[in-house]
């Protein structure tokens, strides 16, 4: 047995020596040749590939669509148009009145029948009808509307709970993220289109504080008021606008971010009107000649060109020349990003503002206040709420101070006086003044009651 083991070890050692000698003397080493000047080779074999392919095939829209289609409704708006005034004179007003029908979409946001849509969908309506995805129809009541954000809130009375969508957080939406636009434009049950978020904080009308989500999901006029949802089915926007010379979809559309829409809806339910929290700054337009001359058009942020007296910005120590770089958790590179964030806040809310002051980064907490100044409709006068000094000086607690007037009214001695009444209706603040002036006619007779610094009252009549 011992001899057998010795013979096995000798045979094993001999075999190893033979194999090594053959490899050394007879087998040539393997070589890999690469052509010259073709750069570093990349080995791709063996990398995993998706069985579904790349891009849209890996995105599942079905869950989001199933959650959304039954919560989107068709909204029918009936208005009465005025006809020819000459025909009215001879045949009466009823003979010349013609009903007109407008349509749009809406989103159910509560099981008891609250519906959010666009203000322009329901504007001037004499009757509103809402049709659900199951073809049930209901008469709708307008709870409130906000033309500046183009959001309106409707209510229908239902016996059973309805499918609905809860508001998501539009601040978390990312550029390039897949979204679905769901509307009910032709009363044919809900229609779904897909696209991506093309841009955020987009402003499409100069001079207006807008902050839209831009998407390339197909949206046509009848989709106004419909839902913009992400692939989880979260409501991140209310589809509201397209830019088109033909009136039809041309490649991109715009939605009111859900954070703004939710705040408007909450305000309408709680206060009956929108509560706007104002920072209290004026900003230099980055595209203005003044900004270009100073090189401010290349600044990423909002350049503060003025601070409103008695505003939150004034109390917090913001200064002219500061550059706002961030507010809350939102980075600010342009004015619409700032206004978009503020549109979701109320007076009394505290926000953290990050600024660049002469190259030094600073964080300042600011308490937002009600709007202190307003340019009044029709007469275009600028007025502001009374400060404590103004109240003491003029001996009143309510009213608005006239801080600027158009050229045609400068000879009336209006500047720096306090307006306390319009057409015998009392003015408490700039919001009252704005609403009262919105009611007057350019061609009617308007009386304004003023106080001067001595507390003497005078009344002016404009025709």
SVG drawing of the C-alpha trace seen along z (x, -y; Angstrom):
<svg xmlns="http://www.w3.org/2000/svg" viewBox="-90 -122 101 124">
<polyline fill="none" stroke="black" stroke-width="0.4" points="0.0,0.0 2.9,-2.4 4.6,-1.6 1.4,-2.4 1.2,-5.9 4.8,-6.6 4.2,-5.7 1.1,-8.0 3.0,-11.0 5.9,-10.4 3.5,-10.2 1.7,-13.4 5.0,-15.3 6.1,-14.1 2.9,-15.2 3.2,-18.7 6.7,-19.1 5.8,-17.9 2.8,-20.3 4.8,-23.3 7.7,-22.5 5.2,-22.3 3.6,-25.6 7.0,-27.4 8.6,-26.1 5.8,-25.4 2.7,-27.5 2.7,-31.1 1.1,-33.7 -2.2,-35.1 -2.1,-38.8 -4.8,-41.4 -4.0,-44.0 -5.8,-47.4 -5.5,-49.7 -3.4,-52.7 -5.0,-56.2 -8.4,-54.8 -8.3,-55.7 -9.0,-53.6 -11.1,-50.5 -14.4,-50.0 -15.5,-46.5 -19.3,-46.3 -19.9,-42.5 -21.7,-41.1 -23.4,-44.4 -27.1,-43.8 -29.8,-45.2 -33.4,-45.9 -35.8,-43.3 -38.3,-46.1 -35.9,-48.4 -35.1,-52.0 -37.1,-55.1 -40.9,-55.2 -41.3,-51.4 -40.1,-51.2 -42.7,-53.7 -46.1,-52.3 -48.8,-54.9 -51.7,-52.6 -51.8,-53.1 -51.8,-56.9 -54.5,-56.7 -56.8,-54.4 -56.5,-56.7 -57.2,-59.9 -59.8,-59.3 -62.8,-58.9 -61.8,-62.0 -61.8,-64.3 -65.1,-65.8 -66.6,-67.7 -67.8,-71.3 -70.4,-73.0 -70.8,-76.8 -73.9,-78.5 -73.8,-82.3 -76.2,-84.8 -74.7,-87.1 -76.0,-90.6 -77.2,-91.2 -77.5,-94.3 -78.5,-97.3 -80.6,-98.7 -82.5,-95.4 -83.0,-95.6 -84.5,-99.1 -87.1,-98.0 -87.8,-94.4 -86.7,-94.3 -83.7,-92.9 -85.0,-89.3 -85.2,-89.0 -81.5,-89.8 -80.2,-87.6 -78.5,-84.4 -77.3,-81.5 -73.7,-80.4 -72.1,-77.2 -68.5,-76.9 -66.8,-73.7 -63.8,-72.7 -62.7,-70.1 -62.5,-69.9 -60.9,-67.8 -62.9,-66.3 -60.8,-67.0 -63.1,-65.6 -65.6,-62.8 -68.4,-65.2 -68.2,-67.0 -65.8,-69.9 -64.3,-70.4 -61.4,-72.6 -61.2,-74.1 -60.0,-77.2 -61.6,-80.6 -61.8,-81.2 -63.9,-78.0 -66.7,-79.3 -66.4,-83.1 -69.7,-84.9 -71.7,-81.7 -75.4,-81.9 -75.6,-78.1 -73.0,-75.4 -73.4,-71.7 -70.8,-69.0 -70.8,-65.6 -68.8,-62.8 -66.9,-60.0 -69.8,-57.7 -72.1,-60.2 -74.0,-61.3 -74.8,-65.1 -75.2,-67.6 -75.9,-71.3 -72.8,-73.1 -72.5,-76.0 -69.5,-78.4 -68.0,-78.6 -65.3,-81.1 -62.8,-82.1 -59.5,-83.9 -58.8,-85.4 -55.2,-86.2 -54.3,-82.5 -57.1,-81.3 -58.4,-78.9 -62.1,-78.4 -63.9,-76.1 -67.2,-74.4 -69.5,-72.2 -72.0,-69.6 -74.5,-67.8 -74.0,-64.1 -75.6,-61.2 -72.6,-58.8 -68.8,-59.5 -67.0,-60.3 -63.6,-59.2 -61.2,-62.1 -57.6,-63.3 -55.6,-64.7 -53.2,-67.6 -49.6,-66.5 -46.5,-68.7 -45.6,-70.5 -42.3,-71.7 -41.1,-68.1 -41.8,-67.9 -38.6,-67.6 -37.8,-68.7 -37.8,-65.6 -40.3,-63.7 -43.1,-61.9 -46.6,-63.3 -50.1,-62.7 -52.6,-65.3 -56.2,-64.1 -59.2,-66.1 -62.8,-65.6 -62.9,-68.1 -65.7,-66.7 -68.0,-65.0 -66.8,-61.7 -65.3,-60.4 -61.8,-61.3 -58.9,-61.5 -55.3,-60.8 -52.1,-62.2 -48.5,-61.7 -45.4,-63.9 -42.7,-65.3 -42.2,-68.3 -40.5,-70.7 -39.9,-73.6 -41.0,-75.0 -41.8,-78.5 -42.6,-79.5 -44.2,-83.0 -46.1,-83.5 -47.6,-87.0 -45.4,-90.0 -46.4,-92.1 -48.2,-89.3 -46.9,-87.3 -47.2,-83.8 -45.4,-80.5 -46.6,-77.6 -45.4,-74.1 -44.7,-73.6 -45.3,-70.2 -45.3,-68.7 -48.3,-66.5 -51.0,-67.3 -53.5,-69.8 -56.3,-71.5 -58.7,-74.2 -61.3,-71.8 -58.7,-70.3 -58.6,-73.5 -59.2,-72.7 -58.1,-69.1 -55.5,-67.3 -51.7,-67.1 -50.5,-64.0 -47.2,-62.2 -46.8,-58.5 -47.9,-57.8 -51.2,-59.6 -50.4,-62.6 -52.1,-65.8 -49.3,-68.2 -51.1,-70.8 -54.3,-72.1 -54.0,-72.4 -54.8,-76.0 -53.2,-77.4 -51.6,-76.8 -49.7,-79.3 -50.9,-78.9 -51.7,-81.1 -54.4,-78.6 -56.0,-78.0 -54.9,-74.3 -52.1,-72.4 -48.7,-73.1 -46.2,-71.3 -46.4,-72.5 -48.9,-73.7 -49.0,-75.1 -50.5,-74.1 -51.0,-75.9 -48.8,-74.2 -50.8,-72.2 -49.3,-74.1 -50.7,-77.3 -54.1,-75.7 -54.4,-74.1 -53.7,-77.4 -56.3,-79.2 -58.9,-76.5 -58.2,-76.6 -58.5,-80.4 -61.8,-80.4 -63.2,-77.8 -62.0,-79.5 -62.0,-83.3 -64.1,-83.6 -61.3,-85.3 -57.6,-84.7 -55.2,-85.8 -51.9,-87.0 -48.7,-87.1 -46.5,-89.9 -42.7,-90.0 -42.6,-93.7 -39.9,-94.2 -39.7,-95.5 -37.4,-93.6 -35.4,-94.8 -36.4,-93.2 -33.4,-91.2 -34.2,-92.0 -34.6,-95.7 -32.0,-98.1 -31.1,-99.3 -30.3,-95.7 -28.2,-95.1 -26.2,-98.3 -25.3,-97.2 -24.6,-93.6 -27.5,-92.4 -29.1,-90.4 -26.5,-87.7 -27.2,-87.3 -28.8,-84.1 -31.3,-85.3 -33.7,-88.3 -32.1,-91.7 -34.0,-93.9 -34.4,-97.4 -36.7,-98.7 -38.1,-97.9 -41.8,-98.7 -42.3,-100.7 -43.7,-98.8 -43.5,-95.5 -42.1,-92.2 -38.9,-92.8 -38.5,-96.2 -38.9,-94.8 -36.5,-91.9 -33.7,-94.2 -33.6,-93.4 -32.0,-96.1 -31.9,-97.5 -29.1,-95.8 -29.5,-92.4 -29.9,-89.4 -32.4,-86.7 -30.8,-83.3 -33.3,-81.1 -36.6,-81.2 -37.7,-78.4 -36.5,-75.2 -36.7,-76.7 -33.7,-78.0 -34.3,-81.3 -32.8,-82.1 -35.6,-84.2 -38.6,-86.3 -41.3,-83.7 -39.7,-81.2 -39.9,-83.7 -43.6,-84.6 -44.5,-81.0 -43.3,-80.1 -45.0,-83.2 -48.3,-82.4 -48.6,-79.4 -48.2,-81.5 -50.5,-83.7 -50.0,-86.9 -48.4,-86.0 -46.4,-83.1 -42.7,-83.2 -40.3,-82.4 -36.5,-82.1 -34.9,-84.2 -31.3,-83.6 -29.6,-86.6 -26.2,-87.6 -25.2,-91.0 -22.0,-92.3 -20.7,-88.7 -21.7,-87.6 -24.4,-85.0 -27.1,-85.8 -30.2,-84.1 -33.0,-86.4 -36.4,-85.3 -39.3,-87.4 -42.9,-87.5 -45.2,-88.0 -47.8,-90.8 -50.9,-91.8 -50.4,-93.8 -49.7,-97.4 -50.0,-99.2 -52.4,-98.9 -52.9,-100.5 -56.7,-101.2 -58.7,-100.1 -60.2,-102.8 -58.4,-105.9 -55.0,-104.1 -54.1,-105.9 -51.6,-104.3 -52.6,-104.0 -51.1,-102.4 -52.4,-101.3 -52.1,-103.8 -49.0,-103.4 -49.2,-104.2 -47.6,-107.6 -50.3,-108.2 -53.1,-107.3 -51.8,-109.7 -51.1,-112.4 -54.6,-112.3 -56.5,-111.3 -58.1,-108.2 -57.6,-104.5 -59.2,-103.5 -58.6,-104.6 -55.8,-104.6 -53.1,-107.2 -52.7,-108.3 -49.1,-108.0 -49.1,-108.5 -51.6,-109.8 -51.7,-109.7 -50.9,-112.9 -54.6,-113.8 -55.5,-113.9 -52.4,-115.8 -54.2,-119.2 -56.8,-118.0 -54.5,-118.0 -54.9,-114.3 -51.3,-113.4 -50.6,-112.4 -54.2,-112.8 -56.2,-110.0 -59.2,-108.6 -61.9,-107.4 -64.9,-106.9 -65.9,-106.1 -69.5,-106.8 -70.4,-106.9 -68.9,-103.5 -66.2,-103.3 -62.7,-102.3 -60.7,-100.3 -57.6,-99.2 -56.2,-98.9 -58.3,-95.7 -61.5,-97.6 -60.3,-100.5 -59.5,-98.1 -62.9,-96.3 -64.8,-99.6 -63.0,-101.1 -63.5,-98.0 -67.3,-98.6 -67.2,-102.2 -67.7,-103.0 -65.4,-105.0 -68.5,-106.8 -70.4,-107.3 -70.2,-109.7 -67.9,-108.9 -67.5,-110.8 -64.3,-110.5 -64.1,-111.7 -60.6,-112.8 -58.9,-114.0 -55.9,-116.4 -53.2,-116.7 -55.4,-119.0 -58.2,-116.5 -60.4,-118.6 -62.8,-116.6 -63.4,-117.3 -65.4,-115.6 -64.4,-115.5 -66.8,-114.4 -65.4,-112.8 -67.4,-112.3"/>
</svg>
